[in-house]
């Protein structure tokens, strides 16, 4: 990954465009078989509800580490009635030249539970290897309740933002979750072996502080990016902060000192955690706080329309940041993005997306919502698992 700049750095060049040139699906959701040639820039998918527009976006989201934009299991995305799993194959053009990524479970052993990833025909060492070729960022209607829903959803949202700019973040999170589950199992089994606990808590402290530090750096960089944007824009700026005991300590002491202090607390608070059945302190308890900057108001107190505009502004700022840090313009997946904005804000959004220089997939039920993109986008109609060019 490109070295992380300071908050005062300014972009020296436009991030390189990365785009999918062809997408092939086999037994993915409602697509038995699909081969779709794609163009750079905006790709507009229109059709009735249930036609398969979001399914196509979900397939693209699987080209990034994690469980995709719906957080579905592998069994859930395989087409009903398909006997051999699913496959998603993408041909890519980017700064590294032409390449291909294939993911799926087709042909896998029955006992295999993880998706397989192949890059340029060769097995990838991990899903994070896909981040060397492209970064994928998405915004879906289910995220409209982000500011009013549970804190876990905001943590998950933040971790997706961090992963797009820091490919190592995903493994840190997996390692931490694994260690925390192991400690919880020791509690459940009433194990009291200090050596086991010491080893697990050392792992939790190392990975947990690394997670908290990566989140703090992402919030700092994203805040700096939003400060650089015009004060009066179509989408309001957000004020971001992290709330949690470890987050507060990281702001006042070196990470190595915070790590050691937390390891000691984990040891001293085992009985408290044993009674609860889980760790009561850690990055899994942190909260992402978001405020509407122009109104200096908590995002949760804003109107539904203000929350939507705030979220879009946050995702667009993150897309800019991702492009600068990785050197690659991210692929954006914007599901039902235009329905709740007036003509002025839709036009402003489309102009910003063009400026970002990436490939953007947008869905909607009405082609008219995207009329200002005529001549600047690839328009496709989706119907019952088939896709064809408009007109």
Phi and psi in degrees as a GROMACS rama.xvg file:
@    title "Ramachandran Plot"
@    xaxis  label "Phi"
@    yaxis  label "Psi"
@TYPE xy
-59.6889  144.191  UNK-2
-57.7408  141.465  UNK-3
-71.9056  125.15  UNK-4
-80.9654  169.143  UNK-5
-81.3962  169.141  UNK-6
-66.0576  -19.7801  UNK-7
-89.9155  -6.9621  UNK-8
-67.1597  149.289  UNK-9
-120.312  152.212  UNK-10
-63.5019  136.589  UNK-11
-98.8522  -19.3446  UNK-12
-156.207  159.877  UNK-13
-72.5936  135.398  UNK-14
-61.7766  147.103  UNK-15
-65.4335  143.503  UNK-16
-78.3859  133.45  UNK-17
-119.847  129.232  UNK-18
-146.126  151.287  UNK-19
-77.5118  128.713  UNK-20
-95.0896  -26.5097  UNK-21
-152.402  141.996  UNK-22
-128.205  126.888  UNK-23
-121.79  130.748  UNK-24
-120.44  141.208  UNK-25
-131.059  117.39  UNK-26
53.2352  42.7351  UNK-27
-106.253  116.813  UNK-28
51.6605  -120.392  UNK-29
-94.5847  11.8667  UNK-30
-101.888  107.379  UNK-31
-68.7601  -44.9629  UNK-32
-156.915  132.395  UNK-33
-146.492  135.115  UNK-34
-131.148  117.645  UNK-35
-129.164  121.228  UNK-36
-83.4033  134.248  UNK-37
-123.973  151.297  UNK-38
-108.89  158.52  UNK-39
-64.7945  165.951  UNK-40
82.7856  -144.511  UNK-41
-81.681  135.667  UNK-42
-122.44  115.915  UNK-43
-105.232  122.988  UNK-44
-112.158  117.161  UNK-45
-121.092  153.281  UNK-46
162.983  173.524  UNK-47
-69.3641  160.363  UNK-48
-60.0328  136.471  UNK-49
86.1465  1.95917  UNK-50
-74.5662  -26.791  UNK-51
122.466  13.8579  UNK-52
-64.6874  -50.5924  UNK-53
-66.9651  -31.0479  UNK-54
-60.4038  -38.0756  UNK-55
-66.6876  -43.2813  UNK-56
-60.8667  -40.2788  UNK-57
-61.7575  -39.5157  UNK-58
-59.932  -42.0182  UNK-59
-66.3236  -36.9723  UNK-60
-64.6723  -22.4014  UNK-61
-72.9252  -6.13543  UNK-62
-84.6769  17.5007  UNK-63
-133.627  151.073  UNK-64
-57.6229  148.246  UNK-65
110.936  -167.264  UNK-66
-103.619  17.1557  UNK-67
81.2224  177.268  UNK-68
-71.8265  -16.0568  UNK-69
-102.386  -2.97013  UNK-70
54.6645  42.2886  UNK-71
-85.7359  154.869  UNK-72
-77.1572  163.649  UNK-73
-62.197  -37.5409  UNK-74
-65.6067  -32.397  UNK-75
-70.6645  -29.9339  UNK-76
-87.3559  -16.3527  UNK-77
-67.8405  136.979  UNK-78
-59.3226  137.045  UNK-79
-60.3159  127.62  UNK-80
94.2871  -12.3262  UNK-81
-72.2016  134.743  UNK-82
-97.4863  -3.85916  UNK-83
-135.498  37.4726  UNK-84
73.2089  -162.135  UNK-85
-132.669  166.452  UNK-86
-147.037  141.367  UNK-87
-126.832  126.743  UNK-88
-129.399  128.957  UNK-89
-126.123  134.381  UNK-90
-98.9881  134.205  UNK-91
-125.287  143.425  UNK-92
-123.222  125.302  UNK-93
-157.077  -165.646  UNK-94
-62.7462  -23.2988  UNK-95
-86.9248  3.10275  UNK-96
94.9235  -157.992  UNK-97
-82.8634  142.203  UNK-98
-154.763  178.425  UNK-99
-145.531  147.055  UNK-100
-129.529  131.096  UNK-101
-124.175  132.735  UNK-102
-135.278  156.21  UNK-103
151.935  -170.028  UNK-104
-126.175  1.20075  UNK-105
-59.5915  128.494  UNK-106
81.2376  2.58944  UNK-107
-76.8352  157.882  UNK-108
-65.1702  152.015  UNK-109
-60.1978  -30.3952  UNK-110
-84.167  -8.25979  UNK-111
-76.1066  126.505  UNK-112
-109.274  -16.7401  UNK-113
-98.382  148.74  UNK-114
-69.1816  151.88  UNK-115
-98.4018  141.61  UNK-116
-123.601  130.003  UNK-117
-125.59  133.464  UNK-118
-119.238  121.705  UNK-119
52.9611  38.6659  UNK-120
84.5385  -6.38962  UNK-121
-109.178  143.254  UNK-122
-59.1494  134.519  UNK-123
-86.3697  147.863  UNK-124
-68.3505  -30.581  UNK-125
-160.068  166.571  UNK-126
-64.3901  -27.6409  UNK-127
-61.9555  -20.3813  UNK-128
-62.2287  -24.5458  UNK-129
-64.147  -25.3035  UNK-130
-68.9666  -14.1895  UNK-131
-73.2104  -17.3973  UNK-132
-108.242  -33.0869  UNK-133
-161.391  156.982  UNK-134
-121.212  136.418  UNK-135
-122.05  129.529  UNK-136
-127.064  139.45  UNK-137
-136.675  160.911  UNK-138
-142.588  122.599  UNK-139
-126.925  160.473  UNK-140
-57.7166  -29.201  UNK-141
-65.6238  -17.2652  UNK-142
-86.3015  -2.28901  UNK-143
-62.5686  -24.2245  UNK-144
-95.3963  16.5235  UNK-145
-55.9975  -43.7383  UNK-146
-78.1007  -19.0038  UNK-147
-108.564  -10.5694  UNK-148
-83.6134  -169.081  UNK-149
-67.6871  154.422  UNK-150
-60.3884  -30.9224  UNK-151
-59.1966  -35.0222  UNK-152
-67.5944  -37.2441  UNK-153
-70.8835  -36.0773  UNK-154
-63.1686  -43.3635  UNK-155
-63.8564  -41.2633  UNK-156
-60.6615  -46.662  UNK-157
-63.2415  -40.7929  UNK-158
-65.1686  -32.7069  UNK-159
-65.5783  -40.2247  UNK-160
-63.3225  -42.5009  UNK-161
-63.9461  -43.933  UNK-162
-59.4314  -34.7069  UNK-163
-67.0817  -23.8423  UNK-164
-111.211  -10.0158  UNK-165
-140.296  89.2065  UNK-166
-59.125  -21.2148  UNK-167
-76.9059  -10.2122  UNK-168
-65.2917  -35.6084  UNK-169
-62.1792  -43.6519  UNK-170
-67.8736  -38.335  UNK-171
-56.9886  -47.1596  UNK-172
-63.4313  -42.1632  UNK-173
-63.8234  -43.3487  UNK-174
-63.642  -40.9085  UNK-175
-65.104  -45.3369  UNK-176
-61.5979  -39.7713  UNK-177
-63.9582  -44.8227  UNK-178
-64.9175  -41.674  UNK-179
-65.2352  -40.0509  UNK-180
-64.6878  -37.1811  UNK-181
-63.7606  -42.6478  UNK-182
-63.6353  -41.5001  UNK-183
-62.4417  -36.7432  UNK-184
-65.821  -37.6874  UNK-185
-61.5955  -40.0122  UNK-186
-62.0989  -47.4292  UNK-187
-62.1566  -34.6123  UNK-188
-90.0952  5.13274  UNK-189
57.1083  37.716  UNK-190
-80.2171  141.089  UNK-191
-131.143  28.9642  UNK-192
-78.3804  110.561  UNK-193
-60.8153  -36.2985  UNK-194
-63.1827  -41.9844  UNK-195
-62.5224  -47.9742  UNK-196
-62.3222  -42.1376  UNK-197
-59.3458  -43.7077  UNK-198
-65.7862  -43.6667  UNK-199
-66.8173  -42.4683  UNK-200
-68.5732  -31.0736  UNK-201
-62.9314  -43.3735  UNK-202
-64.1379  -43.6364  UNK-203
-61.1811  -42.3381  UNK-204
-65.7567  -44.8933  UNK-205
-63.191  -52.2358  UNK-206
-73.0422  -36.8719  UNK-207
-65.0151  -42.4476  UNK-208
-69.9613  -35.4527  UNK-209
-62.6365  -39.1602  UNK-210
-63.6206  -48.7515  UNK-211
-61.9837  -39.8801  UNK-212
-67.2612  -39.5746  UNK-213
-65.9986  -39.705  UNK-214
-63.1186  -44.2166  UNK-215
-62.1006  -40.6033  UNK-216
-66.8546  -39.8489  UNK-217
-63.44  -42.3563  UNK-218
-63.134  -40.8243  UNK-219
-62.6732  -46.8712  UNK-220
-67.2392  -40.6652  UNK-221
-67.098  -38.6186  UNK-222
-63.9359  -41.3278  UNK-223
-64.6199  -38.2016  UNK-224
-62.255  -44.6351  UNK-225
-66.6452  -31.2073  UNK-226
-64.454  -30.0463  UNK-227
-77.9696  -16.6385  UNK-228
-78.5754  156.509  UNK-229
-55.8712  143.314  UNK-230
-63.1872  -40.1159  UNK-231
-106.221  94.0592  UNK-232
-122.816  172.593  UNK-233
-69.6201  -19.1363  UNK-234
-126.026  127.009  UNK-235
-65.9511  151.18  UNK-236
-77.9435  155.606  UNK-237
-112.51  146.307  UNK-238
-102.111  124.792  UNK-239
-114.942  145.642  UNK-240
-155.477  157.076  UNK-241
-111.839  136.698  UNK-242
-122.944  124.348  UNK-243
167.872  158.566  UNK-244
-62.7295  -44.0021  UNK-245
-67.9568  -36.9567  UNK-246
-63.4805  -41.2397  UNK-247
-66.2271  -40.5516  UNK-248
-67.7393  -37.0322  UNK-249
-64.9411  -26.0881  UNK-250
-77.8508  -8.39568  UNK-251
-124.733  -10.0642  UNK-252
-146.883  158.223  UNK-253
-60.1612  147.744  UNK-254
-58.2237  -38.1389  UNK-255
-64.0776  -34.9719  UNK-256
-72.0501  -39.5644  UNK-257
-64.8521  -39.6453  UNK-258
-60.5562  -47.4215  UNK-259
-66.1578  -40.5518  UNK-260
-64.4694  -39.3594  UNK-261
-70.9785  -36.9632  UNK-262
-58.9137  -41.7589  UNK-263
-64.8189  -40.6626  UNK-264
-66.51  -39.0061  UNK-265
-58.5873  -40.0904  UNK-266
-68.1349  -43.6654  UNK-267
-74.6502  -19.6198  UNK-268
-107.229  21.4341  UNK-269
-59.5063  -42.7737  UNK-270
-67.1512  -38.027  UNK-271
-62.1399  -45.5103  UNK-272
-68.801  -32.367  UNK-273
-62.5355  -41.6753  UNK-274
-64.1855  -38.0921  UNK-275
-78.3138  -22.8464  UNK-276
82.135  10.17  UNK-277
-165.196  165.062  UNK-278
-74.3256  128.523  UNK-279
-94.1396  1.62224  UNK-280
-140.5  144.654  UNK-281
149.188  177.903  UNK-282
-64.564  -18.4834  UNK-283
-75.4018  -1.69079  UNK-284
-114.831  -0.868647  UNK-285
-69.7424  158.12  UNK-286
-126.536  132.889  UNK-287
-89.8493  118.411  UNK-288
-99.6132  131.742  UNK-289
-128.347  132.018  UNK-290
-124.611  148.379  UNK-291
-76.7709  107.473  UNK-292
-61.1852  -50.149  UNK-293
-58.04  -34.5925  UNK-294
-96.9833  -7.97365  UNK-295
48.8588  50.8509  UNK-296
-128.649  141.097  UNK-297
-55.3594  137.825  UNK-298
-57.2444  -35.811  UNK-299
-64.569  -21.533  UNK-300
-91.5258  -5.5553  UNK-301
-78.9156  164.16  UNK-302
-68.6015  164.933  UNK-303
-58.8702  -42.6481  UNK-304
-64.7025  -39.9998  UNK-305
-66.1034  -38.5809  UNK-306
-63.8489  -41.0538  UNK-307
-63.2241  -47.1032  UNK-308
-64.184  -38.4482  UNK-309
-63.9508  -42.8762  UNK-310
-65.3129  -43.0195  UNK-311
-61.8296  -43.7213  UNK-312
-60.617  -39.0534  UNK-313
-66.0235  -43.6212  UNK-314
-66.2495  -38.9531  UNK-315
-67.1334  -40.5956  UNK-316
-63.2777  -39.646  UNK-317
-65.7459  -37.1549  UNK-318
-62.5303  -40.1453  UNK-319
-62.3026  -45.2318  UNK-320
-62.2882  -44.3858  UNK-321
-59.4011  -42.6402  UNK-322
-62.0031  -41.7311  UNK-323
-68.6271  -44.1304  UNK-324
-75.6342  -35.9499  UNK-325
-91.8204  -18.2856  UNK-326
78.9874  2.84973  UNK-327
-125.362  129.25  UNK-328
-66.6331  128.69  UNK-329
-71.241  155.961  UNK-330
-84.8641  125.759  UNK-331
-104.876  136.034  UNK-332
-117.101  110.263  UNK-333
-119.363  100.705  UNK-334
-88.897  125.05  UNK-335
51.3059  47.3625  UNK-336
-79.3258  -28.5744  UNK-337
-95.5479  -10.8317  UNK-338
-64.9208  -31.2646  UNK-339
-103.852  9.20684  UNK-340
-112.392  147.739  UNK-341
-75.8569  175.175  UNK-342
-59.4588  -42.1157  UNK-343
-60.8285  -46.8634  UNK-344
-71.9106  -34.11  UNK-345
-62.6669  -45.542  UNK-346
-61.6346  -41.7671  UNK-347
-62.9023  -41.0945  UNK-348
-60.5742  -47.0095  UNK-349
-63.3274  -36.9378  UNK-350
-65.4562  -40.6907  UNK-351
-64.1729  -42.4703  UNK-352
-62.0311  -39.6289  UNK-353
-64.9055  -39.4026  UNK-354
-64.7251  -32.8743  UNK-355
-66.9399  -19.7915  UNK-356
72.8326  15.9337  UNK-357
-105.331  178.44  UNK-358
-91.0851  130.36  UNK-359
-126.899  124.979  UNK-360
-98.5221  124.639  UNK-361
-126.687  141.596  UNK-362
-118.944  156.898  UNK-363
-173.431  160.36  UNK-364
-85.9979  -20.1297  UNK-365
-123.19  126.735  UNK-366
-64.6749  -29.4196  UNK-367
-61.0202  -26.7164  UNK-368
-63.3535  -20.0895  UNK-369
-112.891  22.2169  UNK-370
-60.1492  -32.6946  UNK-371
-71.4914  -7.36016  UNK-372
-94.3502  1.74659  UNK-373
-56.0539  130.314  UNK-374
84.9944  -8.12168  UNK-375
-121.515  3.38644  UNK-376
-144.576  161.009  UNK-377
-93.1033  118.259  UNK-378
-101.365  127.61  UNK-379
-130.412  143.942  UNK-380
-106.64  131.881  UNK-381
-110.122  131.818  UNK-382
-153.658  117.095  UNK-383
49.4772  49.3665  UNK-384
78.6421  14.1265  UNK-385
-126.177  151.612  UNK-386
-133.758  133.416  UNK-387
-140.562  154.742  UNK-388
-64.3294  143.568  UNK-389
-67.4016  130.943  UNK-390
